Structure formats: structure tokens, C-alpha cells
Amino acid sequence: MKSLVQSWTFWFGALQVLLGAVGYVSALMDQQTAFTLVATGLGTIGFRLKTSQPIGSVLPQE
């Protein structure tokens, strides 16, 4: 199994959190947008931690 930091999903979530934080601190985003971006980023990371297996395909195999 790969580690968390080798996961594209983790880095996508981390980028969301970072952009939300920077947007809030620099006032480039309103508070609600920045909070939503941080919350979805943390959710993305949380789901990645919960998932222990990679996706094999998009549709079920018969």
C-alpha cells in the first residue's frame, strides 16, 4: 500500500485547504467561500484516510 503523501487525493485536499486559508487571510475570498474550500479540503483528506484500497475501474466489472 502507498502512504498518504503519495496519494493525489491527499494533495488535492491539502491544496484546497491551503487555497482557502490564503484566500481568507489575504481577503481574496469572502469568509464563507474560504471556509467552504477549507472544509471540503479536510473532507477530501478524511475520505482518503478512510479508503484503504485504490479504485480498480470506473464501472463495475462483470
Backbone as a printed PyTorch tensor [residue, N CA C, xyz], in Angstrom:
tensor([[[  0.8260,  -1.1860,   0.0000],
         [  0.0000,   0.0000,   0.0000],
         [  0.8720,   1.2510,   0.0000]],

        [[  0.3660,   2.3000,  -0.6050],
         [  1.1210,   3.5440,  -0.6240],
         [  0.7750,   4.3950,   0.5920]],

        [[  1.6810,   5.2760,   0.9350],
         [  1.4500,   6.1540,   2.0800],
         [  0.5090,   7.2900,   1.6900]],

        [[  0.0160,   7.9820,   2.6820],
         [ -0.9270,   9.0770,   2.4500],
         [ -0.3320,  10.1590,   1.5610]],

        [[  0.9250,  10.5030,   1.7720],
         [  1.5290,  11.5960,   0.9970],
         [  1.8200,  11.2070,  -0.4490]],

        [[  1.6410,   9.9490,  -0.8100],
         [  1.7890,   9.5180,  -2.1970],
         [  0.4530,   9.5640,  -2.9380]],

        [[ -0.5960,   9.9910,  -2.2680],
         [ -1.9320,   9.9920,  -2.8380],
         [ -2.2540,  11.3410,  -3.4790]],

        [[ -2.7160,  11.3090,  -4.7250],
         [ -3.1480,  12.5270,  -5.4140],
         [ -4.3470,  13.1470,  -4.7010]],

        [[ -5.2040,  12.3220,  -4.1360],
         [ -6.3820,  12.8150,  -3.4210],
         [ -5.9680,  13.6310,  -2.2010]],

        [[ -4.9630,  13.1560,  -1.4800],
         [ -4.4650,  13.9050,  -0.3310],
         [ -3.9540,  15.2720,  -0.7610]],

        [[ -3.1470,  15.3170,  -1.7960],
         [ -2.5650,  16.5890,  -2.2390],
         [ -3.6300,  17.5420,  -2.7730]],

        [[ -4.6740,  17.0070,  -3.4110],
         [ -5.7880,  17.8430,  -3.8590],
         [ -6.4890,  18.4650,  -2.6500]],

        [[ -6.7350,  17.6690,  -1.6240],
         [ -7.3540,  18.1820,  -0.4040],
         [ -6.4690,  19.1960,   0.2980]],

        [[ -5.1810,  18.9210,   0.3630],
         [ -4.2400,  19.8530,   1.0010],
         [ -4.2050,  21.1770,   0.2460]],

        [[ -4.2610,  21.1170,  -1.0700],
         [ -4.2810,  22.3390,  -1.8850],
         [ -5.5570,  23.1420,  -1.6340]],

        [[ -6.6890,  22.4530,  -1.4870],
         [ -7.9410,  23.1430,  -1.1710],
         [ -7.8320,  23.8690,   0.1650]],

        [[ -7.3000,  23.1890,   1.1710],
         [ -7.1500,  23.7990,   2.4950],
         [ -6.2220,  25.0140,   2.4090]],

        [[ -5.1070,  24.8580,   1.7330],
         [ -4.1380,  25.9390,   1.6020],
         [ -4.7370,  27.1420,   0.8630]],

        [[ -5.4140,  26.8850,  -0.2510],
         [ -6.0090,  27.9930,  -1.0040],
         [ -7.1040,  28.6910,  -0.2060]],

        [[ -7.8950,  27.9260,   0.5210],
         [ -8.9200,  28.5330,   1.3640],
         [ -8.3200,  29.4030,   2.4540]],

        [[ -7.2570,  28.9170,   3.0990],
         [ -6.6030,  29.6780,   4.1610],
         [ -5.9620,  30.9500,   3.6070]],

        [[ -5.2590,  30.8310,   2.4940],
         [ -4.6170,  32.0020,   1.8820],
         [ -5.6790,  32.9950,   1.4060]],

        [[ -6.7420,  32.4840,   0.8100],
         [ -7.8130,  33.3570,   0.3450],
         [ -8.4750,  34.1170,   1.4710]],

        [[ -8.6350,  33.4670,   2.6180],
         [ -9.2540,  34.1180,   3.7760],
         [ -8.3200,  35.1640,   4.3820]],

        [[ -7.0630,  34.7750,   4.6160],
         [ -6.1080,  35.6780,   5.2600],
         [ -5.8210,  36.8990,   4.3880]],

        [[ -5.7250,  36.6950,   3.0800],
         [ -5.4080,  37.8040,   2.1840],
         [ -6.6520,  38.5570,   1.7140]],

        [[ -7.8140,  38.1170,   2.1320],
         [ -9.1050,  38.7290,   1.7580],
         [ -9.3790,  38.6390,   0.2560]],

        [[ -8.7810,  37.6550,  -0.4080],
         [ -9.0800,  37.4320,  -1.8250],
         [-10.4240,  36.7160,  -1.9860]],

        [[-10.8740,  36.0650,  -0.9230],
         [-12.1590,  35.3580,  -0.9130],
         [-12.9610,  35.8590,   0.2700]],

        [[-14.2720,  35.8000,   0.1290],
         [-15.0880,  36.1260,   1.2910],
         [-14.9930,  34.9630,   2.2860]],

        [[-15.4050,  35.2210,   3.5080],
         [-15.2500,  34.2520,   4.5910],
         [-15.9600,  32.9370,   4.3020]],

        [[-17.1580,  32.9880,   3.7680],
         [-17.9280,  31.7670,   3.5130],
         [-17.2730,  30.9020,   2.4390]],

        [[-16.7820,  31.5100,   1.3730],
         [-16.1120,  30.7590,   0.3040],
         [-14.8340,  30.1040,   0.8190]],

        [[-14.0460,  30.8500,   1.5780],
         [-12.7950,  30.3110,   2.1170],
         [-13.0830,  29.1600,   3.0750]],

        [[-14.0780,  29.3200,   3.9410],
         [-14.4300,  28.2610,   4.8860],
         [-14.8970,  27.0060,   4.1480]],

        [[-15.7060,  27.2010,   3.1030],
         [-16.1900,  26.0630,   2.3180],
         [-15.0270,  25.3240,   1.6680]],

        [[-14.0730,  26.0560,   1.1330],
         [-12.9120,  25.4350,   0.5000],
         [-12.0800,  24.6580,   1.5200]],

        [[-11.8840,  25.2230,   2.6980],
         [-11.1300,  24.5230,   3.7520],
         [-11.8900,  23.2720,   4.1940]],

        [[-13.1990,  23.3940,   4.3860],
         [-13.9980,  22.2540,   4.8530],
         [-14.0180,  21.1230,   3.8250]],

        [[-14.1590,  21.4480,   2.5510],
         [-14.1570,  20.3950,   1.5320],
         [-12.7700,  19.7690,   1.4020]],

        [[-11.7290,  20.5550,   1.5910],
         [-10.3690,  20.0070,   1.5730],
         [-10.1400,  19.0260,   2.7100]],

        [[-10.5970,  19.3990,   3.9040],
         [-10.4640,  18.4870,   5.0410],
         [-11.3080,  17.2300,   4.8380]],

        [[-12.4850,  17.3880,   4.2380],
         [-13.3220,  16.2310,   3.9230],
         [-12.6620,  15.3100,   2.9160]],

        [[-12.0270,  15.8920,   1.9130],
         [-11.3180,  15.1060,   0.9030],
         [-10.1980,  14.2910,   1.5460]],

        [[ -9.4360,  14.9180,   2.4190],
         [ -8.3600,  14.2120,   3.1100],
         [ -8.9410,  13.1310,   4.0160]],

        [[-10.0300,  13.4540,   4.6940],
         [-10.6750,  12.4790,   5.5750],
         [-11.1620,  11.2480,   4.8380]],

        [[-11.7680,  11.4720,   3.6720],
         [-12.2260,  10.3250,   2.8740],
         [-11.0450,   9.4950,   2.3850]],

        [[ -9.9410,  10.1400,   2.0700],
         [ -8.7600,   9.3990,   1.6280],
         [ -8.2090,   8.5490,   2.7650]],

        [[ -8.2390,   9.0770,   3.9800],
         [ -7.7780,   8.2940,   5.1330],
         [ -8.6830,   7.0930,   5.3720]],

        [[ -9.9720,   7.2580,   5.1380],
         [-10.9470,   6.1820,   5.3540],
         [-10.8100,   5.0790,   4.2990]],

        [[-10.4110,   5.4450,   3.0880],
         [-10.3120,   4.4880,   1.9910],
         [ -8.9710,   3.7740,   2.0410]],

        [[ -9.0060,   2.4590,   2.0560],
         [ -7.7500,   1.7110,   2.1530],
         [ -7.3470,   1.0400,   0.8470]],

        [[ -8.2510,   1.0530,  -0.1430],
         [ -7.9400,   0.4000,  -1.4090],
         [ -8.0850,   1.3960,  -2.5550]],

        [[ -7.2410,   1.2810,  -3.5780],
         [ -7.3880,   2.1480,  -4.7450],
         [ -8.5760,   1.7090,  -5.6030]],

        [[ -8.9910,   2.5710,  -6.4870],
         [-10.0810,   2.2550,  -7.4090],
         [ -9.5330,   1.3990,  -8.5450]],

        [[-10.2210,   0.3090,  -8.8500],
         [ -9.7910,  -0.5800,  -9.9280],
         [-10.3310,  -0.1530, -11.2860]],

        [[-11.5700,   0.3540, -11.3040],
         [-12.1740,   0.8090, -12.5480],
         [-13.3230,   1.7590, -12.2250]],

        [[-13.8170,   2.4420, -13.2390],
         [-14.9070,   3.3790, -13.0480],
         [-16.2350,   2.6440, -12.9220]],

        [[-16.4490,   1.6780, -13.7670],
         [-17.6800,   0.8940, -13.7580],
         [-17.4250,  -0.5080, -13.2200]],

        [[-18.4400,  -1.1310, -12.6440],
         [-18.2470,  -2.4930, -12.1180],
         [-17.8630,  -3.4890, -13.2250]],

        [[-16.9810,  -4.3840, -12.8930],
         [-16.5620,  -5.4270, -13.8330],
         [-17.4860,  -6.6210, -13.6900]],

        [[-17.8170,  -7.2280, -14.7840],
         [-18.6940,  -8.4250, -14.7390],
         [-17.8940,  -9.6800, -14.8780]]])
